Amino acid sequence: MSLKKKLKNNQLTIGSWIMMNDPMSVEVMALAGFEWLVVDIEHTSIDLESTKNLIRTIQANDMKALVRVSKNEEVIIKKVLDMGADGIVVPLVCSKEDALRAVSYAKYPPQGNRGVGLYRSSGYGTKFIEYKKWVKEELVIIAQIEHIDAVNNIDEILQVDGIDGTFIGPYDLSSSLNYPGELERDDVKEAIQKVIDRSKEHNMPSGFHVVDTKHEKLQLKIDQGCTFLAYGIDYFFLRDSAMNGMDKIRERLKK
């Protein structure tokens, strides 16, 4: 079943986050069995040429390739989609207007205003008609909810045709409440829960990035009702494994 259909059916799907500029990290992550990976070009040094290579590597390893674009802007969205990305995660969607703009940049007329680029996604111009149909039926557009304004406008955002789900960015959301990184505050947790609850009422998948590599943290979000979940970050798995291993070695050496 395609990712688009899983989202539409509100079925659980688990992916992860790519922030290392090396296709090898994708190949290693593929061994874990993720269904999709998000290439983050908002908060990394990954350039567009590397993004194209990462998209190809993700897809070659039977996963869907999503890209968190640097901003809700026409040129960057059409560039990563013309490269062949299966979908986009659009940061800082705070209103209905923001959501409509993201859809407009990603979809061809009559639903949107995306320009035609005969690049990798359309088989370098040989399969544009097929690709146009694919965009209509399978392209995934995720609105990132990472500001209290987005929480306050969540009902309008969820009703925009073309938005396939939301994705809560907990750190920026807490920052918008003036408490960056304080995810256990009651007001931060209430804001997150509101998005999850409203998504359920609109029968839309609610997403969340569980950056912690402890699997128990992921299970908590599953129990909370999230169905579109990013688990960890590529270098977090490397970091945590190395640190945990060395901690245990140091403990043994002390005995």
C-alpha positions in Angstrom: 0.0 0.0 0.0 1.3 3.4 -0.9 2.2 6.0 1.8 -0.6 8.3 0.5 -3.2 5.5 1.0 -1.8 4.7 4.5 -2.1 8.3 5.5 -5.7 8.5 4.1 -6.6 5.4 6.0 -4.9 6.7 9.2 -2.7 3.6 9.3 0.4 3.6 11.4 3.6 4.3 9.4 7.0 4.8 10.8 10.0 6.6 9.2 13.0 8.5 10.2 15.1 11.6 9.6 18.2 12.1 7.4 20.5 15.0 8.4 23.8 13.5 7.3 25.0 14.3 3.8 26.0 10.8 2.8 24.0 8.1 1.0 25.6 5.5 3.2 23.5 6.8 6.1 20.4 6.0 4.1 21.6 2.5 3.3 22.2 1.9 7.0 18.8 3.2 7.9 17.2 1.0 5.3 18.5 -2.0 7.2 16.2 -1.1 10.1 13.0 -1.4 8.0 11.8 2.2 7.9 9.0 2.9 5.4 10.1 6.4 4.6 12.9 8.9 5.3 12.8 12.7 5.4 15.8 14.5 4.0 16.1 17.7 6.1 17.3 20.7 4.1 15.9 23.2 6.6 18.3 22.6 9.4 21.4 21.0 7.7 24.1 21.8 5.2 22.6 19.4 2.7 22.6 21.1 -0.7 20.3 20.4 -3.6 22.7 18.2 -5.5 23.1 16.0 -2.5 19.4 16.0 -1.9 18.9 14.6 -5.4 21.4 11.8 -4.6 19.8 11.1 -1.2 16.3 10.9 -2.8 17.6 8.3 -5.4 19.3 6.3 -2.7 16.2 6.2 -0.5 14.0 5.1 -3.4 16.5 2.5 -4.5 16.2 1.0 -1.0 12.4 0.6 -1.3 11.5 3.5 0.9 9.6 6.7 0.2 11.7 9.9 0.0 10.2 12.9 1.6 12.0 16.3 1.9 11.6 18.8 4.6 12.0 21.9 2.5 13.8 25.0 3.8 10.7 27.2 3.7 7.2 27.4 2.3 8.4 28.8 -0.9 7.6 28.1 -4.6 11.1 27.5 -6.0 12.5 25.1 -3.4 9.3 23.1 -3.4 9.2 22.6 -7.2 12.9 21.9 -7.3 12.7 18.9 -4.8 9.6 17.6 -6.4 11.1 17.8 -9.9 14.0 15.8 -8.5 11.6 13.0 -7.8 10.7 13.4 -4.1 7.6 11.4 -3.1 6.4 14.2 -0.9 7.3 17.3 1.1 7.2 18.3 4.7 6.5 22.1 4.8 7.8 24.0 7.9 6.0 26.7 9.8 2.5 26.2 8.4 0.6 28.5 10.7 -2.7 29.2 8.9 -5.1 28.1 6.2 -3.4 30.5 3.8 0.0 28.9 4.5 -1.5 25.5 3.8 -3.1 26.6 0.6 0.1 28.2 -0.6 2.0 24.9 0.0 -0.5 22.9 -2.0 -0.5 25.5 -4.8 3.3 25.3 -5.1 3.3 21.4 -5.2 0.2 20.7 -7.4 -0.3 21.4 -11.1 -3.3 23.3 -12.4 -6.2 23.3 -11.9 -5.6 22.5 -8.2 -2.3 24.4 -8.0 0.1 26.7 -9.9 3.2 24.5 -10.1 5.3 25.1 -13.2 6.2 22.2 -15.4 9.9 21.0 -15.2 10.8 18.1 -17.4 13.4 16.7 -15.0 13.9 13.4 -13.0 10.4 13.1 -11.7 8.9 12.9 -15.2 11.5 10.5 -16.6 13.3 13.5 -18.0 10.3 14.5 -20.0 9.4 11.1 -21.3 6.6 10.4 -18.8 5.1 13.7 -17.9 1.5 12.6 -18.4 2.0 9.7 -16.0 3.8 11.9 -13.5 1.0 14.5 -13.6 -1.5 11.7 -12.7 0.9 10.5 -10.0 1.0 14.0 -8.5 -2.7 14.1 -8.3 -3.1 10.7 -6.8 0.0 9.9 -4.8 2.0 13.1 -3.9 2.2 13.6 -0.1 2.1 17.1 1.4 2.6 17.3 5.1 2.0 20.6 7.1 4.4 21.0 9.9 2.7 22.3 13.0 5.4 24.0 15.0 4.0 27.3 16.3 1.2 28.1 18.7 -0.5 30.1 15.9 -0.8 26.8 13.9 -2.3 25.1 17.0 -4.9 27.9 17.2 -5.7 27.6 13.5 -5.5 23.8 13.3 -9.1 23.2 12.2 -8.7 25.4 9.2 -5.4 23.9 8.3 -6.7 20.3 8.5 -9.6 21.2 6.1 -7.4 22.4 3.2 -7.7 20.1 0.2 -4.3 18.6 -0.6 -2.9 18.5 2.9 -2.4 14.8 3.7 -1.5 15.1 7.4 0.2 17.2 10.0 3.5 16.8 11.6 4.2 18.3 15.1 7.6 19.9 15.6 7.8 19.9 19.4 10.9 21.9 19.9 9.8 24.9 17.7 6.3 24.6 19.2 7.7 25.0 22.7 9.9 27.9 21.5 6.8 29.7 20.2 5.5 29.5 23.8 8.8 31.0 25.0 10.1 27.7 26.5 12.4 26.2 23.9 13.0 22.5 24.5 10.8 22.3 27.7 8.5 19.6 26.3 7.1 18.5 29.6 5.5 21.8 30.4 1.7 21.5 30.7 1.0 24.2 28.2 3.3 22.6 25.6 1.7 19.2 26.2 -1.8 20.7 25.9 -0.9 22.3 22.6 0.4 19.0 21.3 -2.7 17.1 22.5 -5.0 19.6 20.9 -3.4 19.0 17.5 -3.7 15.2 18.0 -7.3 15.4 19.2 -8.4 17.8 16.4 -6.7 15.6 13.8 -8.7 12.6 15.0 -12.0 14.6 14.8 -11.1 15.5 11.2 -10.0 11.9 10.5 -6.6 13.2 9.5 -3.3 11.5 10.5 -1.3 13.3 13.1 2.4 13.1 12.9 5.2 13.6 15.4 8.9 13.5 15.4 10.1 11.4 18.3 13.8 12.5 18.2 14.7 10.3 21.2 16.0 6.9 20.1 14.4 5.1 23.1 11.7 3.0 21.6 9.5 3.5 24.6 9.2 7.2 23.6 7.8 6.1 20.2 5.3 3.8 21.8 4.0 6.6 23.9 3.1 8.6 20.8 1.5 5.5 19.2 -0.6 5.1 22.4 -1.4 8.8 22.2 -2.9 8.3 18.7 -0.2 9.5 16.4 -0.1 7.4 13.1 2.6 9.2 11.1 5.8 9.0 13.2 9.4 9.8 12.6 11.6 7.9 14.9 15.1 9.3 15.7 17.6 11.0 13.5 20.4 9.3 11.6 23.2 10.7 13.7 21.2 10.3 16.9 21.3 6.5 16.4 25.1 6.7 15.9 25.6 9.1 18.8 23.5 7.2 21.3 25.0 3.8 20.4 28.5 5.1 20.7 27.9 7.0 23.9 26.0 4.1 25.5 28.7 1.6 24.5 31.5 3.8 25.9 29.6 4.4 29.2 29.3 0.7 29.7 33.0 0.1 28.9 33.9 2.8 31.4 31.7 1.2 34.1 33.4 -2.1 33.5 36.9 -0.6 33.7 36.1 0.9 37.1 35.3 -2.5 38.6 
